[in-house]
Amino acid sequence: FMASNSVGQVSCTATLRLEEGVIPETIEREVKAAPVLRRRIQSQEVAVGHAAKFTCEIEVAPSVRFQWFKAGREIYQSDKYSIQTTNYLSTLEVLKSQVVDCGEYSCKASNQYGSVSSTATLSVTEAFSPSFITRPESADSFVGKNVKFQGTVSGTPVIEAVWQKDGFTISSTGNYRISAVNNKHILEISNITIEDKGVYSCKASNKFGADICQAELRVIDKPHFIKELTSVHSAINKTIRLEGQVDEDRKVSVVWMKDGQKIIPGKDYKIYFEDKVASLEIPVAKLKDSGNYVCTASNDSGSSSCSASVTVREPPSFVKK
């Protein structure tokens, strides 16, 4: 049996033999088909210095040979061209395209039963992919403040810019404001909260390529006491030390108060703030040092306080009767 059309033919034969009630059947089948395009090559427009890639794909066919041509002349693997071919797919990559590489490119797939071709155009323009010439800088900012990230980009229009936070696209909603003035792309964040900390990136792209820049926003919260002061009972002339620990020490200042009056460091009081620990030392306790002590740690994001009482007593003495 044989069937055929414009692109090829297929045939099969069968032999039937009868032997003592058993009917063996032998079938021979041979596929004879010329290549048929599944995917044509597409025209490309790239910037000078960029690669252009053409892909040609055919339906299943036997013993197919792929050939690539530029303006009718066959081209081969070289420093300028990269050609990769599998059974039914072939790609041509024009490496570091130049204006002289403009023209018609075609791919021909052929076997003993026929051939098929596809043609597309390569345009190489004096254009440039985006490139950031100034990039936003990472910043430390306090809760409630505003911050601005700005990048300046060069390249051939039209350039589109997309801002992301920790890999997720953001837009001009909530406390974000995104704008572009000429070649400057700006992200403004107002009334910052702790949730705004993270890595912000801007991706600028056109049809010739893309560039990306990023900066980190570190948000400084107000200090919180994770270890508060402990009240003290002491005998006279002993050394007293009050200590409190906070969770934040960036740009933090510490103030001590006794009974509502600010304590000034001197021979009667020593004040320290190291490794997030705020300390007040009374070298030689006196009766007048009894009272309520308040430690306040603050920065531009706010403040926290804790308090403790100090009681100084004279040691017991014997009274002669």
Secondary structure as UniProt FT lines:
FT   STRAND          2..5
FT   TURN            6..7
FT   STRAND          8..16
FT   TURN            20..21
FT   STRAND          25..33
FT   STRAND          37..39
FT   STRAND          44..47
FT   TURN            48..49
FT   STRAND          52..58
FT   STRAND          65..70
FT   TURN            71..72
FT   STRAND          73..75
FT   STRAND          81..85
FT   STRAND          89..94
FT   TURN            95..96
FT   HELIX           99..101
FT   STRAND          103..111
FT   TURN            112..113
FT   STRAND          114..125
FT   STRAND          131..134
FT   STRAND          139..142
FT   TURN            143..144
FT   STRAND          147..154
FT   STRAND          160..165
FT   TURN            166..167
FT   STRAND          168..169
FT   TURN            174..175
FT   STRAND          176..181
FT   TURN            182..183
FT   STRAND          184..189
FT   HELIX           194..196
FT   STRAND          198..206
FT   TURN            207..208
FT   STRAND          209..220
FT   STRAND          225..227
FT   STRAND          232..235
FT   TURN            236..237
FT   STRAND          240..246
FT   TURN            250..251
FT   STRAND          253..258
FT   TURN            259..260
FT   STRAND          261..262
FT   STRAND          270..274
FT   TURN            275..276
FT   STRAND          277..282
FT   HELIX           287..289
FT   STRAND          291..299
FT   TURN            300..301
FT   STRAND          302..313
//
